[in-house]
Amino acid sequence: AHFGYSLNRSSRDQIYNGTNIGIYEVQPGDLLFYNNGGSTIGHVALYIGNGQIVHASNARTGIKISSAYYRTPICVARYLN
């Protein structure tokens, strides 16, 4: 908020805060959204470049770096222009 940006708490709501972009336009700082096996968004990750994301994987493995395409992203959003 200090820098003029706000972001909803849940991944399924965060998609509405940014500008949707194409998957092939992804740049570091963009958020990639993944479905939860159904039709709703259940996971979000921060793209860090070179085909990689940083994300909260699960309670056992915690925060980690993974391939951005470990699952197929259903949407990409940009927040900083």
HTML snippet that shows the backbone in 3Dmol.js (N, CA, C, O; Angstrom):
<script src="https://3Dmol.org/build/3Dmol-min.js"></script>
<div id="view" style="width:600px;height:400px;position:relative"></div>
<script>
const pdb = `
ATOM      1  N   ALA A   1       0.824  -1.188   0.000  1.00  0.00           N
ATOM      2  CA  ALA A   1       0.000   0.000   0.000  1.00  0.00           C
ATOM      3  C   ALA A   1       0.871   1.256   0.000  1.00  0.00           C
ATOM      4  O   ALA A   1       0.512   2.268  -0.602  1.00  0.00           O
ATOM      5  N   HIS A   2       2.004   1.184   0.672  1.00  0.00           N
ATOM      6  CA  HIS A   2       2.908   2.327   0.765  1.00  0.00           C
ATOM      7  C   HIS A   2       3.338   2.814  -0.619  1.00  0.00           C
ATOM      8  O   HIS A   2       3.575   4.009  -0.800  1.00  0.00           O
ATOM      9  N   PHE A   3       3.442   1.915  -1.592  1.00  0.00           N
ATOM     10  CA  PHE A   3       3.880   2.271  -2.941  1.00  0.00           C
ATOM     11  C   PHE A   3       2.721   2.389  -3.931  1.00  0.00           C
ATOM     12  O   PHE A   3       2.942   2.508  -5.136  1.00  0.00           O
ATOM     13  N   GLY A   4       1.487   2.356  -3.424  1.00  0.00           N
ATOM     14  CA  GLY A   4       0.328   2.556  -4.280  1.00  0.00           C
ATOM     15  C   GLY A   4      -0.237   1.290  -4.907  1.00  0.00           C
ATOM     16  O   GLY A   4      -1.001   1.370  -5.869  1.00  0.00           O
ATOM     17  N   TYR A   5       0.123   0.125  -4.382  1.00  0.00           N
ATOM     18  CA  TYR A   5      -0.380  -1.139  -4.910  1.00  0.00           C
ATOM     19  C   TYR A   5      -1.117  -1.886  -3.814  1.00  0.00           C
ATOM     20  O   TYR A   5      -0.788  -1.773  -2.633  1.00  0.00           O
ATOM     21  N   SER A   6      -2.117  -2.649  -4.222  1.00  0.00           N
ATOM     22  CA  SER A   6      -2.791  -3.524  -3.270  1.00  0.00           C
ATOM     23  C   SER A   6      -3.014  -4.871  -3.938  1.00  0.00           C
ATOM     24  O   SER A   6      -3.109  -4.962  -5.162  1.00  0.00           O
ATOM     25  N   LEU A   7      -3.097  -5.903  -3.131  1.00  0.00           N
ATOM     26  CA  LEU A   7      -3.243  -7.262  -3.632  1.00  0.00           C
ATOM     27  C   LEU A   7      -4.143  -8.023  -2.667  1.00  0.00           C
ATOM     28  O   LEU A   7      -3.900  -8.052  -1.460  1.00  0.00           O
ATOM     29  N   ASN A   8      -5.175  -8.631  -3.213  1.00  0.00           N
ATOM     30  CA  ASN A   8      -6.054  -9.435  -2.369  1.00  0.00           C
ATOM     31  C   ASN A   8      -5.279 -10.581  -1.736  1.00  0.00           C
ATOM     32  O   ASN A   8      -4.199 -10.938  -2.208  1.00  0.00           O
ATOM     33  N   ARG A   9      -5.824 -11.158  -0.670  1.00  0.00           N
ATOM     34  CA  ARG A   9      -5.134 -12.215   0.064  1.00  0.00           C
ATOM     35  C   ARG A   9      -5.161 -13.559  -0.648  1.00  0.00           C
ATOM     36  O   ARG A   9      -4.138 -14.243  -0.684  1.00  0.00           O
ATOM     37  N   SER A  10      -6.294 -13.964  -1.216  1.00  0.00           N
ATOM     38  CA  SER A  10      -6.391 -15.310  -1.784  1.00  0.00           C
ATOM     39  C   SER A  10      -6.004 -15.341  -3.262  1.00  0.00           C
ATOM     40  O   SER A  10      -6.195 -14.365  -3.988  1.00  0.00           O
ATOM     41  N   SER A  11      -5.464 -16.462  -3.686  1.00  0.00           N
ATOM     42  CA  SER A  11      -5.032 -16.610  -5.084  1.00  0.00           C
ATOM     43  C   SER A  11      -6.193 -16.437  -6.050  1.00  0.00           C
ATOM     44  O   SER A  11      -6.011 -15.876  -7.131  1.00  0.00           O
ATOM     45  N   ARG A  12      -7.378 -16.904  -5.688  1.00  0.00           N
ATOM     46  CA  ARG A  12      -8.513 -16.793  -6.618  1.00  0.00           C
ATOM     47  C   ARG A  12      -9.017 -15.369  -6.732  1.00  0.00           C
ATOM     48  O   ARG A  12      -9.744 -15.050  -7.672  1.00  0.00           O
ATOM     49  N   ASP A  13      -8.644 -14.497  -5.789  1.00  0.00           N
ATOM     50  CA  ASP A  13      -9.013 -13.088  -5.877  1.00  0.00           C
ATOM     51  C   ASP A  13      -7.886 -12.229  -6.446  1.00  0.00           C
ATOM     52  O   ASP A  13      -8.153 -11.176  -7.025  1.00  0.00           O
ATOM     53  N   GLN A  14      -6.640 -12.655  -6.293  1.00  0.00           N
ATOM     54  CA  GLN A  14      -5.503 -11.871  -6.767  1.00  0.00           C
ATOM     55  C   GLN A  14      -5.510 -11.681  -8.281  1.00  0.00           C
ATOM     56  O   GLN A  14      -4.983 -10.690  -8.787  1.00  0.00           O
ATOM     57  N   ILE A  15      -6.095 -12.609  -8.989  1.00  0.00           N
ATOM     58  CA  ILE A  15      -6.133 -12.532 -10.440  1.00  0.00           C
ATOM     59  C   ILE A  15      -6.834 -11.261 -10.923  1.00  0.00           C
ATOM     60  O   ILE A  15      -6.565 -10.785 -12.026  1.00  0.00           O
ATOM     61  N   TYR A  16      -7.726 -10.714 -10.106  1.00  0.00           N
ATOM     62  CA  TYR A  16      -8.477  -9.520 -10.497  1.00  0.00           C
ATOM     63  C   TYR A  16      -7.742  -8.219 -10.198  1.00  0.00           C
ATOM     64  O   TYR A  16      -8.211  -7.151 -10.591  1.00  0.00           O
ATOM     65  N   ASN A  17      -6.606  -8.282  -9.515  1.00  0.00           N
ATOM     66  CA  ASN A  17      -5.863  -7.080  -9.179  1.00  0.00           C
ATOM     67  C   ASN A  17      -4.908  -6.630 -10.284  1.00  0.00           C
ATOM     68  O   ASN A  17      -4.567  -5.449 -10.358  1.00  0.00           O
ATOM     69  N   GLY A  18      -4.480  -7.536 -11.125  1.00  0.00           N
ATOM     70  CA  GLY A  18      -3.480  -7.201 -12.136  1.00  0.00           C
ATOM     71  C   GLY A  18      -4.065  -7.138 -13.536  1.00  0.00           C
ATOM     72  O   GLY A  18      -5.280  -7.176 -13.731  1.00  0.00           O
ATOM     73  N   THR A  19      -3.159  -7.041 -14.509  1.00  0.00           N
ATOM     74  CA  THR A  19      -3.519  -7.045 -15.921  1.00  0.00           C
ATOM     75  C   THR A  19      -3.183  -8.414 -16.482  1.00  0.00           C
ATOM     76  O   THR A  19      -2.032  -8.846 -16.409  1.00  0.00           O
ATOM     77  N   ASN A  20      -4.167  -9.101 -17.039  1.00  0.00           N
ATOM     78  CA  ASN A  20      -3.913 -10.414 -17.631  1.00  0.00           C
ATOM     79  C   ASN A  20      -3.041 -10.268 -18.860  1.00  0.00           C
ATOM     80  O   ASN A  20      -3.265  -9.390 -19.693  1.00  0.00           O
ATOM     81  N   ILE A  21      -2.042 -11.137 -18.969  1.00  0.00           N
ATOM     82  CA  ILE A  21      -1.145 -11.139 -20.122  1.00  0.00           C
ATOM     83  C   ILE A  21      -1.038 -12.574 -20.644  1.00  0.00           C
ATOM     84  O   ILE A  21      -1.442 -13.520 -19.968  1.00  0.00           O
ATOM     85  N   GLY A  22      -0.501 -12.721 -21.826  1.00  0.00           N
ATOM     86  CA  GLY A  22      -0.312 -14.039 -22.401  1.00  0.00           C
ATOM     87  C   GLY A  22       0.821 -14.785 -21.719  1.00  0.00           C
ATOM     88  O   GLY A  22       1.767 -14.174 -21.223  1.00  0.00           O
ATOM     89  N   ILE A  23       0.723 -16.092 -21.696  1.00  0.00           N
ATOM     90  CA  ILE A  23       1.727 -16.927 -21.031  1.00  0.00           C
ATOM     91  C   ILE A  23       3.120 -16.728 -21.626  1.00  0.00           C
ATOM     92  O   ILE A  23       4.117 -16.878 -20.919  1.00  0.00           O
ATOM     93  N   TYR A  24       3.202 -16.397 -22.903  1.00  0.00           N
ATOM     94  CA  TYR A  24       4.502 -16.219 -23.544  1.00  0.00           C
ATOM     95  C   TYR A  24       5.052 -14.808 -23.361  1.00  0.00           C
ATOM     96  O   TYR A  24       6.145 -14.502 -23.838  1.00  0.00           O
ATOM     97  N   GLU A  25       4.304 -13.947 -22.674  1.00  0.00           N
ATOM     98  CA  GLU A  25       4.758 -12.589 -22.378  1.00  0.00           C
ATOM     99  C   GLU A  25       5.290 -12.469 -20.950  1.00  0.00           C
ATOM    100  O   GLU A  25       5.653 -11.376 -20.515  1.00  0.00           O
ATOM    101  N   VAL A  26       5.337 -13.578 -20.224  1.00  0.00           N
ATOM    102  CA  VAL A  26       5.694 -13.568 -18.805  1.00  0.00           C
ATOM    103  C   VAL A  26       7.093 -12.983 -18.595  1.00  0.00           C
ATOM    104  O   VAL A  26       8.035 -13.279 -19.329  1.00  0.00           O
ATOM    105  N   GLN A  27       7.190 -12.137 -17.559  1.00  0.00           N
ATOM    106  CA  GLN A  27       8.453 -11.505 -17.176  1.00  0.00           C
ATOM    107  C   GLN A  27       8.620 -11.643 -15.664  1.00  0.00           C
ATOM    108  O   GLN A  27       7.641 -11.834 -14.944  1.00  0.00           O
ATOM    109  N   PRO A  28       9.856 -11.546 -15.186  1.00  0.00           N
ATOM    110  CA  PRO A  28      10.060 -11.609 -13.740  1.00  0.00           C
ATOM    111  C   PRO A  28       9.155 -10.597 -13.021  1.00  0.00           C
ATOM    112  O   PRO A  28       9.033  -9.445 -13.436  1.00  0.00           O
ATOM    113  N   GLY A  29       8.534 -11.056 -11.946  1.00  0.00           N
ATOM    114  CA  GLY A  29       7.618 -10.234 -11.168  1.00  0.00           C
ATOM    115  C   GLY A  29       6.154 -10.522 -11.471  1.00  0.00           C
ATOM    116  O   GLY A  29       5.280 -10.150 -10.688  1.00  0.00           O
ATOM    117  N   ASP A  30       5.872 -11.179 -12.595  1.00  0.00           N
ATOM    118  CA  ASP A  30       4.494 -11.534 -12.929  1.00  0.00           C
ATOM    119  C   ASP A  30       4.039 -12.709 -12.068  1.00  0.00           C
ATOM    120  O   ASP A  30       4.858 -13.505 -11.610  1.00  0.00           O
ATOM    121  N   LEU A  31       2.735 -12.811 -11.853  1.00  0.00           N
ATOM    122  CA  LEU A  31       2.175 -13.923 -11.092  1.00  0.00           C
ATOM    123  C   LEU A  31       1.552 -14.932 -12.044  1.00  0.00           C
ATOM    124  O   LEU A  31       0.824 -14.567 -12.967  1.00  0.00           O
ATOM    125  N   LEU A  32       1.849 -16.212 -11.806  1.00  0.00           N
ATOM    126  CA  LEU A  32       1.256 -17.311 -12.565  1.00  0.00           C
ATOM    127  C   LEU A  32       0.236 -17.991 -11.676  1.00  0.00           C
ATOM    128  O   LEU A  32       0.495 -18.265 -10.504  1.00  0.00           O
ATOM    129  N   PHE A  33      -0.923 -18.260 -12.246  1.00  0.00           N
ATOM    130  CA  PHE A  33      -2.020 -18.877 -11.506  1.00  0.00           C
ATOM    131  C   PHE A  33      -2.276 -20.278 -12.038  1.00  0.00           C
ATOM    132  O   PHE A  33      -2.242 -20.519 -13.245  1.00  0.00           O
ATOM    133  N   TYR A  34      -2.531 -21.190 -11.118  1.00  0.00           N
ATOM    134  CA  TYR A  34      -2.745 -22.603 -11.448  1.00  0.00           C
ATOM    135  C   TYR A  34      -4.079 -23.041 -10.866  1.00  0.00           C
ATOM    136  O   TYR A  34      -4.497 -22.544  -9.820  1.00  0.00           O
ATOM    137  N   ASN A  35      -4.748 -23.970 -11.541  1.00  0.00           N
ATOM    138  CA  ASN A  35      -6.001 -24.467 -10.972  1.00  0.00           C
ATOM    139  C   ASN A  35      -5.702 -25.535  -9.935  1.00  0.00           C
ATOM    140  O   ASN A  35      -4.582 -26.035  -9.836  1.00  0.00           O
ATOM    141  N   ASN A  36      -6.718 -25.869  -9.173  1.00  0.00           N
ATOM    142  CA  ASN A  36      -6.561 -26.817  -8.074  1.00  0.00           C
ATOM    143  C   ASN A  36      -7.009 -28.223  -8.469  1.00  0.00           C
ATOM    144  O   ASN A  36      -7.367 -29.029  -7.610  1.00  0.00           O
ATOM    145  N   GLY A  37      -6.990 -28.510  -9.760  1.00  0.00           N
ATOM    146  CA  GLY A  37      -7.474 -29.793 -10.246  1.00  0.00           C
ATOM    147  C   GLY A  37      -8.906 -29.692 -10.725  1.00  0.00           C
ATOM    148  O   GLY A  37      -9.429 -30.614 -11.351  1.00  0.00           O
ATOM    149  N   GLY A  38      -9.535 -28.572 -10.428  1.00  0.00           N
ATOM    150  CA  GLY A  38     -10.899 -28.311 -10.876  1.00  0.00           C
ATOM    151  C   GLY A  38     -10.902 -27.086 -11.773  1.00  0.00           C
ATOM    152  O   GLY A  38      -9.993 -26.882 -12.577  1.00  0.00           O
ATOM    153  N   SER A  39     -11.922 -26.288 -11.624  1.00  0.00           N
ATOM    154  CA  SER A  39     -12.043 -25.118 -12.493  1.00  0.00           C
ATOM    155  C   SER A  39     -11.692 -23.813 -11.784  1.00  0.00           C
ATOM    156  O   SER A  39     -11.752 -22.747 -12.397  1.00  0.00           O
ATOM    157  N   THR A  40     -11.325 -23.878 -10.499  1.00  0.00           N
ATOM    158  CA  THR A  40     -11.000 -22.655  -9.773  1.00  0.00           C
ATOM    159  C   THR A  40      -9.503 -22.548  -9.529  1.00  0.00           C
ATOM    160  O   THR A  40      -8.785 -23.548  -9.506  1.00  0.00           O
ATOM    161  N   ILE A  41      -9.056 -21.332  -9.350  1.00  0.00           N
ATOM    162  CA  ILE A  41      -7.646 -21.077  -9.060  1.00  0.00           C
ATOM    163  C   ILE A  41      -7.367 -21.497  -7.630  1.00  0.00           C
ATOM    164  O   ILE A  41      -8.108 -21.147  -6.711  1.00  0.00           O
ATOM    165  N   GLY A  42      -6.293 -22.249  -7.450  1.00  0.00           N
ATOM    166  CA  GLY A  42      -5.960 -22.729  -6.129  1.00  0.00           C
ATOM    167  C   GLY A  42      -4.513 -22.504  -5.730  1.00  0.00           C
ATOM    168  O   GLY A  42      -4.106 -22.838  -4.618  1.00  0.00           O
ATOM    169  N   HIS A  43      -3.719 -21.921  -6.667  1.00  0.00           N
ATOM    170  CA  HIS A  43      -2.302 -21.729  -6.357  1.00  0.00           C
ATOM    171  C   HIS A  43      -1.772 -20.582  -7.190  1.00  0.00           C
ATOM    172  O   HIS A  43      -2.173 -20.402  -8.339  1.00  0.00           O
ATOM    173  N   VAL A  44      -0.875 -19.810  -6.614  1.00  0.00           N
ATOM    174  CA  VAL A  44      -0.251 -18.690  -7.313  1.00  0.00           C
ATOM    175  C   VAL A  44       1.242 -18.722  -7.025  1.00  0.00           C
ATOM    176  O   VAL A  44       1.670 -19.130  -5.945  1.00  0.00           O
ATOM    177  N   ALA A  45       2.031 -18.287  -8.008  1.00  0.00           N
ATOM    178  CA  ALA A  45       3.483 -18.282  -7.869  1.00  0.00           C
ATOM    179  C   ALA A  45       4.053 -17.032  -8.522  1.00  0.00           C
ATOM    180  O   ALA A  45       3.439 -16.468  -9.427  1.00  0.00           O
ATOM    181  N   LEU A  46       5.207 -16.603  -8.074  1.00  0.00           N
ATOM    182  CA  LEU A  46       5.900 -15.440  -8.605  1.00  0.00           C
ATOM    183  C   LEU A  46       6.952 -15.895  -9.611  1.00  0.00           C
ATOM    184  O   LEU A  46       7.829 -16.692  -9.278  1.00  0.00           O
ATOM    185  N   TYR A  47       6.868 -15.388 -10.843  1.00  0.00           N
ATOM    186  CA  TYR A  47       7.834 -15.743 -11.875  1.00  0.00           C
ATOM    187  C   TYR A  47       9.141 -15.010 -11.601  1.00  0.00           C
ATOM    188  O   TYR A  47       9.136 -13.795 -11.399  1.00  0.00           O
ATOM    189  N   ILE A  48      10.267 -15.737 -11.591  1.00  0.00           N
ATOM    190  CA  ILE A  48      11.567 -15.128 -11.296  1.00  0.00           C
ATOM    191  C   ILE A  48      12.507 -15.150 -12.493  1.00  0.00           C
ATOM    192  O   ILE A  48      13.658 -14.726 -12.383  1.00  0.00           O
ATOM    193  N   GLY A  49      12.029 -15.640 -13.639  1.00  0.00           N
ATOM    194  CA  GLY A  49      12.848 -15.658 -14.847  1.00  0.00           C
ATOM    195  C   GLY A  49      13.394 -17.042 -15.146  1.00  0.00           C
ATOM    196  O   GLY A  49      13.363 -17.933 -14.297  1.00  0.00           O
ATOM    197  N   ASN A  50      13.894 -17.211 -16.358  1.00  0.00           N
ATOM    198  CA  ASN A  50      14.498 -18.468 -16.804  1.00  0.00           C
ATOM    199  C   ASN A  50      13.577 -19.669 -16.609  1.00  0.00           C
ATOM    200  O   ASN A  50      14.041 -20.769 -16.307  1.00  0.00           O
ATOM    201  N   GLY A  51      12.260 -19.459 -16.781  1.00  0.00           N
ATOM    202  CA  GLY A  51      11.318 -20.563 -16.666  1.00  0.00           C
ATOM    203  C   GLY A  51      11.078 -21.040 -15.247  1.00  0.00           C
ATOM    204  O   GLY A  51      10.600 -22.155 -15.043  1.00  0.00           O
ATOM    205  N   GLN A  52      11.408 -20.201 -14.251  1.00  0.00           N
ATOM    206  CA  GLN A  52      11.269 -20.626 -12.860  1.00  0.00           C
ATOM    207  C   GLN A  52      10.339 -19.710 -12.073  1.00  0.00           C
ATOM    208  O   GLN A  52      10.169 -18.532 -12.387  1.00  0.00           O
ATOM    209  N   ILE A  53       9.744 -20.300 -11.034  1.00  0.00           N
ATOM    210  CA  ILE A  53       8.873 -19.578 -10.103  1.00  0.00           C
ATOM    211  C   ILE A  53       9.351 -19.816  -8.682  1.00  0.00           C
ATOM    212  O   ILE A  53      10.054 -20.787  -8.404  1.00  0.00           O
ATOM    213  N   VAL A  54       8.967 -18.929  -7.797  1.00  0.00           N
ATOM    214  CA  VAL A  54       9.123 -19.154  -6.360  1.00  0.00           C
ATOM    215  C   VAL A  54       7.707 -19.203  -5.806  1.00  0.00           C
ATOM    216  O   VAL A  54       6.862 -18.372  -6.138  1.00  0.00           O
ATOM    217  N   HIS A  55       7.464 -20.202  -4.946  1.00  0.00           N
ATOM    218  CA  HIS A  55       6.105 -20.386  -4.429  1.00  0.00           C
ATOM    219  C   HIS A  55       6.126 -21.175  -3.135  1.00  0.00           C
ATOM    220  O   HIS A  55       7.100 -21.849  -2.799  1.00  0.00           O
ATOM    221  N   ALA A  56       5.008 -21.064  -2.417  1.00  0.00           N
ATOM    222  CA  ALA A  56       4.807 -21.845  -1.202  1.00  0.00           C
ATOM    223  C   ALA A  56       4.261 -23.193  -1.640  1.00  0.00           C
ATOM    224  O   ALA A  56       3.065 -23.330  -1.896  1.00  0.00           O
ATOM    225  N   SER A  57       5.123 -24.176  -1.725  1.00  0.00           N
ATOM    226  CA  SER A  57       4.762 -25.476  -2.269  1.00  0.00           C
ATOM    227  C   SER A  57       3.721 -26.190  -1.414  1.00  0.00           C
ATOM    228  O   SER A  57       2.596 -26.416  -1.860  1.00  0.00           O
ATOM    229  N   ASN A  58       4.092 -26.541  -0.196  1.00  0.00           N
ATOM    230  CA  ASN A  58       3.169 -27.169   0.752  1.00  0.00           C
ATOM    231  C   ASN A  58       3.787 -27.095   2.141  1.00  0.00           C
ATOM    232  O   ASN A  58       4.907 -26.606   2.292  1.00  0.00           O
ATOM    233  N   ALA A  59       3.083 -27.568   3.146  1.00  0.00           N
ATOM    234  CA  ALA A  59       3.566 -27.457   4.526  1.00  0.00           C
ATOM    235  C   ALA A  59       4.860 -28.237   4.745  1.00  0.00           C
ATOM    236  O   ALA A  59       5.691 -27.839   5.561  1.00  0.00           O
ATOM    237  N   ARG A  60       5.036 -29.338   4.026  1.00  0.00           N
ATOM    238  CA  ARG A  60       6.223 -30.167   4.218  1.00  0.00           C
ATOM    239  C   ARG A  60       7.454 -29.576   3.536  1.00  0.00           C
ATOM    240  O   ARG A  60       8.531 -29.558   4.130  1.00  0.00           O
ATOM    241  N   THR A  61       7.315 -29.090   2.297  1.00  0.00           N
ATOM    242  CA  THR A  61       8.479 -28.605   1.547  1.00  0.00           C
ATOM    243  C   THR A  61       8.659 -27.095   1.628  1.00  0.00           C
ATOM    244  O   THR A  61       9.735 -26.593   1.303  1.00  0.00           O
ATOM    245  N   GLY A  62       7.636 -26.357   2.050  1.00  0.00           N
ATOM    246  CA  GLY A  62       7.747 -24.915   2.255  1.00  0.00           C
ATOM    247  C   GLY A  62       7.936 -24.115   0.979  1.00  0.00           C
ATOM    248  O   GLY A  62       7.457 -24.494  -0.090  1.00  0.00           O
ATOM    249  N   ILE A  63       8.643 -23.001   1.111  1.00  0.00           N
ATOM    250  CA  ILE A  63       8.912 -22.107  -0.018  1.00  0.00           C
ATOM    251  C   ILE A  63      10.018 -22.727  -0.857  1.00  0.00           C
ATOM    252  O   ILE A  63      11.048 -23.151  -0.332  1.00  0.00           O
ATOM    253  N   LYS A  64       9.790 -22.776  -2.180  1.00  0.00           N
ATOM    254  CA  LYS A  64      10.821 -23.352  -3.035  1.00  0.00           C
ATOM    255  C   LYS A  64      10.755 -22.787  -4.441  1.00  0.00           C
ATOM    256  O   LYS A  64       9.790 -22.122  -4.818  1.00  0.00           O
ATOM    257  N   ILE A  65      11.785 -23.059  -5.198  1.00  0.00           N
ATOM    258  CA  ILE A  65      11.875 -22.675  -6.602  1.00  0.00           C
ATOM    259  C   ILE A  65      11.552 -23.905  -7.436  1.00  0.00           C
ATOM    260  O   ILE A  65      12.078 -24.992  -7.196  1.00  0.00           O
ATOM    261  N   SER A  66      10.674 -23.716  -8.428  1.00  0.00           N
ATOM    262  CA  SER A  66      10.247 -24.812  -9.302  1.00  0.00           C
ATOM    263  C   SER A  66      10.188 -24.318 -10.736  1.00  0.00           C
ATOM    264  O   SER A  66      10.290 -23.118 -10.993  1.00  0.00           O
ATOM    265  N   SER A  67      10.024 -25.238 -11.661  1.00  0.00           N
ATOM    266  CA  SER A  67       9.750 -24.880 -13.040  1.00  0.00           C
ATOM    267  C   SER A  67       8.388 -24.192 -13.097  1.00  0.00           C
ATOM    268  O   SER A  67       7.440 -24.627 -12.442  1.00  0.00           O
ATOM    269  N   ALA A  68       8.294 -23.135 -13.868  1.00  0.00           N
ATOM    270  CA  ALA A  68       7.021 -22.427 -14.019  1.00  0.00           C
ATOM    271  C   ALA A  68       5.972 -23.317 -14.658  1.00  0.00           C
ATOM    272  O   ALA A  68       4.776 -23.038 -14.571  1.00  0.00           O
ATOM    273  N   TYR A  69       6.415 -24.380 -15.296  1.00  0.00           N
ATOM    274  CA  TYR A  69       5.502 -25.240 -16.046  1.00  0.00           C
ATOM    275  C   TYR A  69       5.389 -26.633 -15.431  1.00  0.00           C
ATOM    276  O   TYR A  69       5.115 -27.611 -16.126  1.00  0.00           O
ATOM    277  N   TYR A  70       5.608 -26.709 -14.090  1.00  0.00           N
ATOM    278  CA  TYR A  70       5.426 -27.994 -13.396  1.00  0.00           C
ATOM    279  C   TYR A  70       3.974 -28.427 -13.502  1.00  0.00           C
ATOM    280  O   TYR A  70       3.662 -29.617 -13.460  1.00  0.00           O
ATOM    281  N   ARG A  71       3.101 -27.457 -13.638  1.00  0.00           N
ATOM    282  CA  ARG A  71       1.703 -27.634 -14.033  1.00  0.00           C
ATOM    283  C   ARG A  71       1.436 -26.533 -15.050  1.00  0.00           C
ATOM    284  O   ARG A  71       2.178 -25.553 -15.113  1.00  0.00           O
ATOM    285  N   THR A  72       0.400 -26.685 -15.832  1.00  0.00           N
ATOM    286  CA  THR A  72       0.102 -25.667 -16.828  1.00  0.00           C
ATOM    287  C   THR A  72      -0.599 -24.480 -16.169  1.00  0.00           C
ATOM    288  O   THR A  72      -1.681 -24.630 -15.602  1.00  0.00           O
ATOM    289  N   PRO A  73       0.023 -23.297 -16.244  1.00  0.00           N
ATOM    290  CA  PRO A  73      -0.646 -22.123 -15.686  1.00  0.00           C
ATOM    291  C   PRO A  73      -1.922 -21.836 -16.467  1.00  0.00           C
ATOM    292  O   PRO A  73      -1.964 -22.009 -17.685  1.00  0.00           O
ATOM    293  N   ILE A  74      -2.957 -21.400 -15.765  1.00  0.00           N
ATOM    294  CA  ILE A  74      -4.197 -21.078 -16.464  1.00  0.00           C
ATOM    295  C   ILE A  74      -4.311 -19.584 -16.745  1.00  0.00           C
ATOM    296  O   ILE A  74      -5.162 -19.157 -17.525  1.00  0.00           O
ATOM    297  N   CYS A  75      -3.453 -18.793 -16.107  1.00  0.00           N
ATOM    298  CA  CYS A  75      -3.495 -17.351 -16.308  1.00  0.00           C
ATOM    299  C   CYS A  75      -2.186 -16.752 -15.812  1.00  0.00           C
ATOM    300  O   CYS A  75      -1.542 -17.293 -14.914  1.00  0.00           O
ATOM    301  N   VAL A  76      -1.801 -15.623 -16.412  1.00  0.00           N
ATOM    302  CA  VAL A  76      -0.654 -14.860 -15.949  1.00  0.00           C
ATOM    303  C   VAL A  76      -1.110 -13.416 -15.784  1.00  0.00           C
ATOM    304  O   VAL A  76      -1.821 -12.888 -16.639  1.00  0.00           O
ATOM    305  N   ALA A  77      -0.711 -12.786 -14.707  1.00  0.00           N
ATOM    306  CA  ALA A  77      -1.102 -11.402 -14.474  1.00  0.00           C
ATOM    307  C   ALA A  77       0.122 -10.566 -14.119  1.00  0.00           C
ATOM    308  O   ALA A  77       1.036 -11.019 -13.430  1.00  0.00           O
ATOM    309  N   ARG A  78       0.107  -9.337 -14.610  1.00  0.00           N
ATOM    310  CA  ARG A  78       1.189  -8.384 -14.331  1.00  0.00           C
ATOM    311  C   ARG A  78       0.626  -7.306 -13.410  1.00  0.00           C
ATOM    312  O   ARG A  78      -0.483  -6.810 -13.608  1.00  0.00           O
ATOM    313  N   TYR A  79       1.417  -6.959 -12.403  1.00  0.00           N
ATOM    314  CA  TYR A  79       0.990  -5.960 -11.423  1.00  0.00           C
ATOM    315  C   TYR A  79       1.808  -4.684 -11.496  1.00  0.00           C
ATOM    316  O   TYR A  79       1.294  -3.601 -11.215  1.00  0.00           O
ATOM    317  N   LEU A  80       3.060  -4.796 -11.867  1.00  0.00           N
ATOM    318  CA  LEU A  80       3.928  -3.627 -11.988  1.00  0.00           C
ATOM    319  C   LEU A  80       4.215  -3.395 -13.462  1.00  0.00           C
ATOM    320  O   LEU A  80       4.695  -4.295 -14.151  1.00  0.00           O
ATOM    321  N   ASN A  81       3.933  -2.218 -13.943  1.00  0.00           N
ATOM    322  CA  ASN A  81       4.161  -1.924 -15.370  1.00  0.00           C
ATOM    323  C   ASN A  81       5.426  -1.147 -15.585  1.00  0.00           C
ATOM    324  O   ASN A  81       5.763  -0.820 -16.723  1.00  0.00           O
TER     325      ASN A  81
END
`;
const viewer = $3Dmol.createViewer("view");
viewer.addModel(pdb, "pdb");
viewer.setStyle({}, {cartoon: {color: "spectrum"}});
viewer.zoomTo();
viewer.render();
</script>
